[in-house]
Amino acid sequence: MFKFEKEQTVHNFNGTMIGGQPGEYPTVLGASIFYNKHEVVLDDHTGKIDKLKAEALWNRCRELSDITGIPHFIQIIAEYGEAFESYIDWFCGIDDKTAFLMDSSVPAALAHACDYVTQAGIADR
């Protein structure tokens, strides 16, 4: 099996292990949500969403993870700081353990999200 010569780092995101040598940890399923024109987003500035549809999508991701045995996390995407806050609050309200990533094509929005999760005490997720 292929092995990197350079020592590889491993990151533990609330029990979800990412990194290491190939095969050391399983591949991780990353589920993107709230991306541009995503059907569950009602207002991308404020972060208003169809909560029932969004939760159904997240439950399906968890179900597939359980069926396949592949660990998972969620990738929260937003272009506005206010939307990030709304999306993160929603996600933390329905799941208090799973790791999440934040992504944006707008650096100021991503910086806002980083500040928000740090102040909320959930940056380790």
Helices and strands as residue ranges (DSSP letters): E 10-13, E 16-19, E 29-33, E 41-43, E 48-49, H 51-68, E 72-77, H 81-94, E 100-103, H 107-120
